[in-house]
Amino acid sequence: MTRRDAARATAISALSYSRILGANDKIGLGVIGTGGRGQYVMSRFQIQPDLEVRAVCDVYGVRLDQAQGKAPGAKAFTKHEDLLALKEVDAVLIGSPDHWHKDHACDAMQAGKDVYVEKPLCRTLDEAPILVRTARKTGRVCQVGIQQRSGPIYIEPLEKYVKSGRIGKVNWVEAVWNDGPPRPSPRLTQIAEVRQQPSNLDWVRFLGPVAYRDWNPRQYFNFRSYLDFNGGRLTDFGHHWMDVVHMYMGERAPDSAVTAGGIFHSGEGRDAPDTVTALFEYPGFVVSFQSLITGNPLPYGVTFYGDQGKLHVDRNRYTFTPPGKAPEIETKQIPGDITTDHVRNFLDCCKSRSLPNGDVGVAAISIVPPLLAVKSYLEKRRLKYDATHMMVLPG
């Protein structure tokens, strides 16, 4: 696709929106995947004055009913293709499990809808370029739920300490998202209550592109614990934190990845590690990512170690510590919901046709390290990666 073709597609998209939407008109939203996260992000859309939820879709009738209860008047579907056929739907929120993200997002863009797709962007390395190519070919806006990109709590210290050069040269980054001691999961109660497949749950459609297997309530209600559907902690938390690393250090995939971990606390048939750490080598710096279940967890967030200071950033605050024995520490809290900020940015871009903060292009790069880490964990080896040609190198 040439630049001229891309520009023409964008211009056509902007023209089509101008014809559909007046200054005071609302963007019609369809929601595909109305589980807990899907319903929450839908609520962030619903507080926007220029948005109306017009359709919802899920394979499970219970969740579909819940979503309709929160969006009265929205049409309900069990097949996403039927939702995408609606002319009154201009944009789509995708909250389905990871193994469906690529197909749901690409189908929506090819149907002429702008897309807000939850992270992680995709489940396998080969899917990311397909999503980028589809967005560029169709001229649709595709925002990925890496909401740190829209958060003032992340943008301010990036400008103040990193881009200004105040932190100095950074050669080590620690990305941490740990849990406390093991505790009973509310999902286990839900699973125990639904040992038989509900009559209003389409299990075959839920599996979608994944190989068929008989009804398994654990794999449905706790899909993040199974590598057929999700990369576990490596993609669920890792895509967020590695995207922050790229946001601060540059939009480039790592040169290598190695992972160690295991299932030490919560077997229950899962195959995604509950305790995991990964190392990523970049030109000039190294990143450590860890997600553990432990009695004394480290604070969650991302810490950048520079030769002129240390910067820690999480979703509530940032702290800068200059070098020296008695440093004058600078810290700040910025209240707010960065998911709401990210939703607002998406809707603004639907109208302006600008690239959103969490554009699929940057998300396709920051999903690479987590997916490399999953592959390293499964193959029990250090992977070398050619970032230019997007290839895992042999041996």
GUZA-814308 format. One record per residue (C-alpha): residue in three letters; x, y, z. Coordinates in Angstrom, 1 decimal, decimal comma. Each point is the difference from the previous one (the first is absolute). Last residue first. Layout:
@residu Ala; x X; y Y; z Z
...
This chain:
@residu Gly; x 19,3; y -21,8; z 17,1
@residu Pro; x -1,9; y 1,8; z -2,8
@residu Leu; x -0,9; y 3,6; z 0,1
@residu Val; x -3,5; y 1,2; z 1,0
@residu Met; x -1,0; y 2,3; z -2,7
@residu Met; x -1,5; y 3,5; z -0,2
@residu His; x 2,3; y 1,1; z -2,9
@residu Thr; x 1,4; y 3,0; z 1,7
@residu Ala; x -0,4; y -1,3; z 3,6
@residu Asp; x 2,0; y -3,1; z -0,8
@residu Tyr; x -0,5; y -2,0; z 3,2
@residu Lys; x 2,2; y -2,4; z 2,0
@residu Leu; x -1,8; y -2,4; z 2,3
@residu Arg; x 1,4; y -1,4; z 3,2
@residu Arg; x -1,3; y -3,5; z 0,6
@residu Lys; x -2,6; y -2,1; z 1,9
@residu Glu; x -2,2; y -0,4; z -3,1
@residu Leu; x -3,2; y 0,9; z 1,8
@residu Tyr; x 1,5; y 2,7; z 2,2
@residu Ser; x 1,9; y 1,5; z -3,0
@residu Lys; x -3,3; y 0,1; z -2,0
@residu Val; x -1,8; y 1,7; z 2,8
@residu Ala; x 2,9; y 2,5; z 0,3
@residu Leu; x -0,1; y 0,7; z -3,7
@residu Leu; x -3,7; y 0,8; z 0,3
@residu Pro; x 0,7; y 2,4; z 2,9
@residu Pro; x 2,9; y 1,7; z -2,0
@residu Val; x -2,0; y 0,3; z -3,3
@residu Ile; x -3,2; y 1,6; z 1,5
@residu Ser; x 1,9; y 3,3; z 0,2
@residu Ile; x 0,5; y 0,1; z -3,8
@residu Ala; x -3,6; y -0,7; z -1,1
@residu Ala; x -1,2; y 2,4; z 2,7
@residu Val; x 2,0; y 2,8; z -1,7
@residu Gly; x -1,7; y -0,6; z -3,4
@residu Val; x -3,4; y -0,9; z 1,5
@residu Asp; x -0,2; y 3,6; z 1,3
@residu Gly; x 0,0; y 0,6; z 3,7
@residu Asn; x 0,0; y 3,8; z -0,2
@residu Pro; x -2,4; y 0,0; z -2,9
@residu Leu; x 1,0; y 0,7; z -3,6
@residu Ser; x -2,0; y 3,0; z -1,4
@residu Arg; x -3,3; y -0,6; z -1,7
@residu Ser; x -1,4; y 3,2; z 1,6
@residu Lys; x -3,3; y -1,5; z 1,0
@residu Cys; x 1,0; y -3,5; z 0,9
@residu Cys; x 3,1; y 1,6; z 1,4
@residu Asp; x -2,0; y 1,9; z 2,6
@residu Leu; x -1,8; y -3,2; z 0,9
@residu Phe; x 3,3; y -1,9; z 0,6
@residu Asn; x 1,4; y 2,8; z 2,1
@residu Arg; x -3,1; y 0,0; z 2,2
@residu Val; x 0,3; y -3,8; z 0,4
@residu His; x 3,7; y 0,4; z 1,1
@residu Asp; x -0,8; y 2,8; z 2,5
@residu Thr; x -2,8; y -2,2; z 1,5
@residu Thr; x 2,5; y -2,9; z 0,2
@residu Ile; x 2,4; y 2,4; z 1,7
@residu Asp; x -2,4; y 0,4; z 2,9
@residu Gly; x 0,9; y 3,1; z 2,1
@residu Pro; x 2,3; y 1,2; z 2,7
@residu Ile; x 3,6; y 1,2; z -0,6
@residu Gln; x 2,4; y -0,7; z 2,9
@residu Lys; x 3,4; y 1,6; z 0,1
@residu Thr; x 3,4; y -0,8; z 1,3
@residu Glu; x 3,4; y 1,7; z 0,0
@residu Ile; x 2,7; y -1,4; z 2,3
@residu Glu; x 2,7; y 2,4; z 1,3
@residu Pro; x 2,9; y -2,4; z 0,1
@residu Ala; x 1,9; y -0,6; z 3,2
@residu Lys; x 2,8; y -2,4; z -1,0
@residu Gly; x 0,2; y 0,9; z -3,6
@residu Pro; x -1,8; y -0,6; z -3,3
@residu Pro; x -3,4; y 1,6; z -0,7
@residu Thr; x -3,2; y -1,9; z 0,9
@residu Phe; x -3,0; y 0,7; z -2,2
@residu Thr; x -3,4; y -1,3; z 1,1
@residu Tyr; x -3,2; y -0,5; z -2,0
@residu Arg; x -3,5; y -0,5; z 1,2
@residu Asn; x -3,2; y -2,0; z -0,3
@residu Arg; x 0,2; y -2,1; z -3,1
@residu Asp; x 3,7; y -0,8; z 0,5
@residu Val; x 3,2; y 1,8; z -0,7
@residu His; x 3,4; y -0,3; z 1,7
@residu Leu; x 2,9; y 2,2; z -1,3
@residu Lys; x 3,6; y -0,4; z 1,2
@residu Gly; x 2,6; y 2,7; z -0,4
@residu Gln; x 3,0; y 1,3; z -1,9
@residu Asp; x 1,6; y -3,2; z -1,2
@residu Gly; x -3,5; y -1,2; z -0,8
@residu Tyr; x -2,1; y -2,9; z 1,5
@residu Phe; x -3,5; y -0,1; z -1,3
@residu Thr; x -2,6; y -1,6; z 2,3
@residu Val; x -3,3; y -1,3; z -1,3
@residu Gly; x -3,0; y -0,7; z 2,3
@residu Tyr; x -1,1; y -2,4; z 2,7
@residu Pro; x 1,6; y 0,2; z 3,4
@residu Leu; x 2,0; y -3,1; z 0,9
@residu Pro; x -2,0; y -2,8; z 1,4
@residu Asn; x 0,5; y -1,4; z 3,5
@residu Gly; x -2,0; y -3,2; z 0,3
@residu Thr; x 0,5; y -1,0; z -3,6
@residu Ile; x -1,8; y -0,7; z -3,2
@residu Leu; x 2,3; y 1,3; z -2,8
@residu Ser; x -0,1; y 2,2; z -3,1
@residu Gln; x 3,5; y 1,1; z -1,1
@residu Phe; x 1,3; y 2,0; z -2,9
@residu Ser; x 3,7; y 0,9; z -0,3
@residu Val; x 1,0; y 2,3; z -2,7
@residu Val; x 3,6; y 0,5; z -1,3
@residu Phe; x 1,6; y 3,0; z -1,6
@residu Gly; x 2,3; y 1,3; z -2,8
@residu Pro; x -1,5; y -1,8; z -3,0
@residu Tyr; x -2,8; y -2,1; z 1,6
@residu Glu; x 0,2; y -3,2; z 1,9
@residu Phe; x -3,1; y -1,4; z 1,7
@residu Leu; x 0,0; y -2,0; z 3,2
@residu Ala; x -3,1; y -1,9; z 1,2
@residu Thr; x -1,5; y -1,0; z 3,3
@residu Val; x -2,8; y -2,3; z 0,8
@residu Thr; x -2,2; y -1,4; z 2,9
@residu Asp; x -3,6; y -1,0; z -0,9
@residu Pro; x 1,3; y -1,7; z -3,2
@residu Ala; x -2,7; y -0,7; z -2,7
@residu Asp; x -0,8; y -3,7; z -0,1
@residu Arg; x -3,0; y -0,1; z 2,2
@residu Gly; x -1,5; y -3,4; z 1,1
@residu Glu; x -0,9; y 1,2; z 3,5
@residu Gly; x 3,7; y 0,9; z 0,6
@residu Ser; x -0,2; y 3,0; z 2,2
@residu His; x 3,1; y 0,6; z 2,2
@residu Phe; x 3,2; y -1,1; z -1,7
@residu Ile; x -0,6; y 0,0; z -3,7
@residu Gly; x 3,3; y 1,0; z -1,6
@residu Gly; x 2,4; y 2,6; z -0,9
@residu Ala; x 3,0; y 0,9; z -2,1
@residu Thr; x 0,1; y 2,1; z -3,2
@residu Val; x 2,6; y 1,2; z -2,5
@residu Ala; x -0,4; y 2,7; z -2,6
@residu Ser; x 2,3; y 1,4; z -2,7
@residu Asp; x 0,5; y 3,0; z -2,3
@residu Pro; x -2,9; y 1,9; z 1,4
@residu Ala; x -2,8; y 1,7; z -2,0
@residu Arg; x 0,3; y 3,7; z -0,7
@residu Glu; x -2,2; y 3,0; z 0,7
@residu Gly; x 2,3; y 2,0; z 2,2
@residu Met; x 1,1; y 0,2; z 3,7
@residu Tyr; x -3,0; y 1,7; z 1,7
@residu Met; x -3,0; y -1,2; z -2,1
@residu His; x 1,9; y -3,3; z -0,6
@residu Val; x 0,4; y -0,6; z 3,7
@residu Val; x -3,7; y 1,0; z 0,6
@residu Asp; x -0,9; y -2,6; z -2,7
@residu Met; x 2,0; y -2,6; z 1,9
@residu Trp; x -2,1; y 0,8; z 3,1
@residu His; x -3,4; y -0,4; z -1,6
@residu His; x 0,9; y -2,9; z -2,3
@residu Gly; x 1,6; y -1,8; z 3,0
@residu Phe; x -3,1; y 0,1; z 2,2
@residu Asp; x -2,4; y -2,3; z -2,1
@residu Thr; x 2,8; y -1,0; z -2,4
@residu Leu; x 2,5; y -1,5; z 2,3
@residu Arg; x -2,5; y -0,6; z 2,8
@residu Gly; x -1,7; y -2,6; z -2,1
@residu Gly; x 0,7; y -0,1; z -3,7
@residu Asn; x -3,7; y -0,4; z -0,8
@residu Phe; x -2,4; y -2,4; z -1,7
@residu Asp; x 2,0; y -3,1; z -0,8
@residu Leu; x 2,4; y 1,0; z 2,8
@residu Tyr; x -2,5; y -0,7; z 2,7
@residu Ser; x -0,2; y 1,9; z 3,3
@residu Arg; x -1,5; y 3,1; z -1,7
@residu Phe; x -3,1; y -2,2; z -1,0
@residu Asn; x -1,3; y -0,1; z 3,6
@residu Phe; x -3,8; y -0,1; z -0,6
@residu Tyr; x 0,2; y -1,9; z -3,3
@residu Gln; x 3,1; y -2,2; z 0,5
@residu Arg; x -1,1; y -0,8; z 3,6
@residu Pro; x -3,5; y -0,9; z -1,2
@residu Asn; x 1,3; y -2,6; z -2,5
@residu Trp; x -2,4; y -1,1; z -2,7
@residu Asp; x 1,6; y -2,5; z -2,4
@residu Arg; x 3,0; y 1,0; z -2,1
@residu Tyr; x 0,3; y 1,6; z -3,4
@residu Ala; x 3,2; y 1,7; z -1,2
@residu Val; x 0,0; y 3,8; z 0,4
@residu Pro; x -1,2; y 2,2; z -2,9
@residu Gly; x -3,5; y 0,4; z 1,6
@residu Leu; x 0,0; y -1,7; z 3,4
@residu Phe; x -2,8; y 2,4; z 1,2
@residu Arg; x -2,0; y -0,9; z -3,1
@residu Val; x 0,2; y -3,7; z 0,9
@residu Trp; x -1,0; y 0,7; z 3,6
@residu Asp; x -3,1; y 1,9; z -0,9
@residu Leu; x -1,5; y 0,7; z 3,5
@residu Asn; x -3,8; y 0,2; z 0,4
@residu Ser; x -0,4; y -3,7; z 0,9
@residu Pro; x 2,6; y 0,3; z 2,7
@residu Gln; x 2,8; y -2,6; z -0,2
@residu Gln; x -0,2; y -2,2; z 3,1
@residu Arg; x 2,6; y 0,7; z 2,7
@residu Val; x -1,4; y 3,5; z 0,4
@residu Glu; x -0,2; y 0,5; z 3,8
@residu Ala; x 3,5; y -1,3; z 0,6
@residu Ile; x 1,3; y 2,4; z -2,6
@residu Gln; x -1,7; y 3,0; z 1,7
@residu Thr; x 1,5; y -1,0; z 3,3
@residu Leu; x 3,4; y -0,4; z -1,5
@residu Arg; x -0,3; y 3,5; z -1,7
@residu Pro; x -0,3; y 1,6; z 3,4
@residu Ser; x 3,7; y -1,0; z 0,5
@residu Pro; x 1,1; y -1,2; z 3,4
@residu Arg; x 3,3; y 1,7; z 1,0
@residu Pro; x 3,7; y -0,6; z -0,8
@residu Pro; x 2,3; y 2,6; z 1,6
@residu Gly; x 0,3; y 3,4; z -1,7
@residu Asp; x 0,1; y 0,7; z -3,7
@residu Asn; x 2,8; y 1,4; z -2,0
@residu Trp; x 0,2; y 2,4; z -3,0
@residu Val; x 3,6; y 1,2; z -0,3
@residu Ala; x 1,9; y 1,7; z -2,9
@residu Glu; x 3,6; y 0,7; z 0,8
@residu Val; x 2,1; y 2,0; z -2,5
@residu Trp; x 3,8; y 0,1; z -0,3
@residu Asn; x 2,2; y 2,0; z -2,3
@residu Val; x -1,4; y 3,5; z 0,3
@residu Lys; x 2,3; y 2,9; z -0,9
@residu Gly; x -0,8; y 3,2; z 1,8
@residu Ile; x -3,2; y 0,4; z 2,1
@residu Arg; x 0,0; y 3,7; z -0,9
@residu Gly; x 0,1; y -0,6; z -3,7
@residu Ser; x -3,0; y 2,3; z -0,7
@residu Lys; x -1,7; y -2,9; z -1,8
@residu Val; x 0,5; y -2,2; z 3,0
@residu Tyr; x -0,6; y 2,1; z 3,1
@residu Lys; x -2,8; y 2,6; z -0,6
@residu Glu; x -1,4; y -1,2; z -3,3
@residu Leu; x -0,4; y -3,6; z 1,0
@residu Pro; x -0,9; y 1,1; z 3,6
@residu Glu; x -3,0; y 1,8; z -1,4
@residu Ile; x -1,3; y -2,5; z -2,5
@residu Tyr; x -0,2; y -2,9; z 2,4
@residu Ile; x -2,2; y 1,5; z 2,8
@residu Pro; x -1,7; y 2,0; z -2,8
@residu Gly; x -1,4; y -3,4; z -1,3
@residu Ser; x -0,7; y -0,3; z -3,7
@residu Arg; x 2,8; y -2,4; z -0,9
@residu Gln; x -0,6; y -1,8; z 3,3
@residu Gln; x -3,2; y -1,2; z -1,5
@residu Ile; x 1,5; y -2,9; z -1,9
@residu Gly; x -3,5; y -1,0; z -1,1
@residu Val; x 0,7; y 0,0; z -3,7
@residu Gln; x -1,4; y 2,8; z -2,2
@residu Cys; x -0,7; y -0,9; z -3,7
@residu Val; x -1,3; y 2,9; z -2,1
@residu Arg; x -1,0; y -1,3; z -3,4
@residu Gly; x 1,7; y 0,9; z -3,3
@residu Thr; x -0,9; y -3,4; z -1,5
@residu Lys; x 3,5; y -0,9; z -1,2
@residu Arg; x 1,7; y 1,6; z 3,0
@residu Ala; x -2,1; y -1,8; z 2,6
@residu Thr; x 0,2; y -3,3; z -1,9
@residu Arg; x 3,8; y 0,2; z -0,3
@residu Val; x 0,4; y 0,8; z 3,7
@residu Leu; x -2,3; y -3,0; z 1,0
@residu Ile; x 1,8; y -2,4; z -2,3
@residu Pro; x 3,4; y 1,2; z 1,3
@residu Ala; x -1,1; y -1,0; z 3,5
@residu Glu; x -1,4; y -3,4; z -0,8
@residu Asp; x 3,3; y -1,7; z -0,8
@residu Leu; x 1,4; y 0,4; z 3,5
@residu Thr; x -2,9; y -1,9; z 1,7
@residu Arg; x -2,7; y 0,9; z 2,5
@residu Cys; x -1,0; y 3,5; z -1,0
@residu Leu; x -0,3; y 3,6; z 1,1
@residu Pro; x 0,3; y -0,8; z 3,7
@residu Lys; x -1,8; y 2,2; z 0,6
@residu Glu; x -3,6; y 1,1; z -0,7
@residu Val; x -1,1; y 1,0; z -3,5
@residu Tyr; x -1,4; y 3,4; z -0,8
@residu Val; x -1,0; y -0,2; z -3,7
@residu Asp; x -1,4; y 2,2; z -2,7
@residu Lys; x -2,6; y -1,7; z -2,1
@residu Gly; x 0,0; y -0,4; z -3,8
@residu Ala; x -0,9; y -3,7; z -0,2
@residu Gln; x 3,7; y -0,7; z -0,8
@residu Met; x 0,9; y 1,8; z 3,3
@residu Ala; x -2,5; y -2,2; z 1,9
@residu Asp; x 1,2; y -3,3; z -1,5
@residu Cys; x 3,6; y 1,0; z 0,7
@residu Ala; x -0,8; y 0,8; z 3,6
@residu His; x -2,1; y -3,1; z 0,7
@residu Asp; x 2,5; y -2,3; z -1,8
@residu Lys; x 3,1; y 1,4; z 1,8
@residu His; x -1,6; y 0,2; z 3,4
@residu Trp; x -1,5; y -3,4; z 0,1
@residu His; x 2,8; y -1,9; z 1,7
@residu Asp; x 0,3; y 2,8; z 2,5
@residu Pro; x -3,4; y -0,4; z 1,6
@residu Ser; x -2,7; y 2,4; z -1,1
@residu Gly; x -0,1; y 3,7; z 1,1
@residu Ile; x -0,2; y 1,5; z -3,5
@residu Leu; x -1,6; y 3,5; z 0,0
@residu Val; x -1,4; y 0,8; z -3,5
@residu Ala; x -0,6; y 3,2; z -1,9
@residu Asp; x -2,6; y 1,3; z -2,4
@residu Val; x -2,9; y -2,3; z 0,8
@residu Glu; x -3,2; y 1,4; z -1,5
@residu Lys; x 0,7; y -1,8; z -3,2
@residu Leu; x -0,3; y -3,4; z 1,7
@residu Ala; x 1,8; y -2,8; z -1,8
@residu Leu; x 2,8; y 0,0; z 2,6
@residu Leu; x -2,5; y -1,2; z 2,6
@residu Asp; x -1,0; y -3,0; z -2,1
@residu Glu; x 3,6; y -0,9; z -0,7
@residu His; x 0,7; y 0,0; z 3,8
@residu Lys; x -2,3; y -2,9; z 0,6
@residu Thr; x -2,0; y -0,3; z 3,2
@residu Phe; x -1,8; y 3,3; z -0,5
@residu Ala; x -1,9; y 2,5; z 2,1
@residu Lys; x -1,4; y 3,4; z -1,1
@residu Ala; x 0,6; y 2,9; z 2,4
@residu Gly; x -3,2; y 1,6; z 1,3
@residu Pro; x 1,1; y -0,1; z 3,6
@residu Ala; x 3,8; y 0,0; z 0,4
@residu Lys; x 0,7; y -1,2; z 3,5
@residu Gly; x -2,7; y -2,6; z 0,0
@residu Gln; x 1,0; y -0,9; z -3,5
@residu Ala; x 3,5; y -0,7; z 1,3
@residu Gln; x -1,2; y -2,3; z 2,7
@residu Asp; x -2,3; y -1,8; z -2,4
@residu Leu; x 2,9; y -0,7; z -2,3
@residu Arg; x 2,1; y -1,2; z 2,9
@residu Val; x -2,7; y -2,5; z 1,0
@residu Gly; x -0,6; y -1,0; z -3,7
@residu Tyr; x 3,6; y -1,1; z -0,5
@residu Val; x 1,5; y 0,3; z -3,6
@residu Asp; x 0,0; y 3,8; z 0,2
@residu Cys; x -1,1; y 2,9; z -2,0
@residu Val; x -1,2; y 3,5; z 0,8
@residu Ala; x -1,6; y 2,7; z -2,2
@residu Arg; x -0,9; y 3,7; z 0,0
@residu Val; x 2,1; y 1,4; z 2,8
@residu Glu; x -0,2; y 3,8; z -0,5
@residu Leu; x 2,9; y 2,4; z 0,0
@residu Asp; x 0,3; y 3,8; z -0,3
@residu Pro; x -0,5; y 0,8; z 3,8
@residu Gln; x 2,7; y -2,4; z 1,1
@residu Ile; x -1,0; y -1,8; z 3,3
@residu Gln; x -1,1; y -3,0; z -2,1
@residu Phe; x 3,4; y -0,6; z -1,4
@residu Arg; x 1,5; y -0,5; z 3,5
@residu Ser; x -3,0; y -2,3; z 0,8
@residu Met; x 0,9; y -2,1; z -3,1
@residu Val; x 3,5; y -0,3; z 1,4
@residu Tyr; x -1,5; y -1,6; z 3,1
@residu Gln; x -2,4; y -2,3; z -1,9
@residu Gly; x 2,9; y -1,3; z -2,2
@residu Arg; x 2,2; y -0,6; z 3,1
@residu Gly; x -2,7; y -2,0; z 1,8
@residu Gly; x -1,2; y -2,0; z -3,0
@residu Thr; x -1,8; y 1,7; z -2,9
@residu Gly; x 2,0; y -1,1; z -3,0
@residu Ile; x -0,8; y 1,9; z -3,2
@residu Val; x -1,4; y 3,5; z 0,9
@residu Gly; x -1,6; y 2,1; z -2,8
@residu Leu; x 0,2; y 3,8; z 0,3
@residu Gly; x -2,0; y 2,6; z -1,9
@residu Ile; x 1,8; y 3,4; z -0,1
@residu Lys; x -2,3; y 2,8; z 1,1
@residu Asp; x -1,2; y 3,1; z -1,8
@residu Asn; x 0,6; y 3,5; z 1,2
@residu Ala; x 2,4; y 1,3; z -2,6
@residu Gly; x -1,5; y -2,2; z -2,7
@residu Leu; x 1,0; y -3,6; z -0,5
@residu Ile; x -0,8; y -2,1; z -3,0
@residu Arg; x 1,2; y 2,2; z -2,8
@residu Ser; x 3,0; y 1,2; z 1,9
@residu Tyr; x 0,8; y -3,6; z 0,8
@residu Ser; x 0,0; y -1,0; z -3,6
@residu Leu; x 2,2; y 2,9; z -0,9
@residu Ala; x 2,5; y -0,9; z 2,7
@residu Ser; x 0,1; y -3,6; z -1,2
@residu Ile; x 0,4; y 1,1; z -3,7
@residu Ala; x 2,9; y 2,3; z 1,1
@residu Thr; x 1,7; y -2,9; z 1,9
@residu Ala; x -0,4; y -2,4; z -2,9
@residu Arg; x 1,5; y 2,7; z -2,4
@residu Ala; x 3,0; y 0,6; z 2,4
@residu Ala; x 0,6; y -3,8; z 0,2
@residu Asp; x -0,2; y -0,3; z -3,8
@residu Arg; x 2,4; y 2,9; z -0,5
@residu Arg; x 2,4; y -1,5; z 2,6
@residu Thr; x 0,0; y -3,2; z -2,1
@residu Met; x -1,5; y -3,3; z 1,1
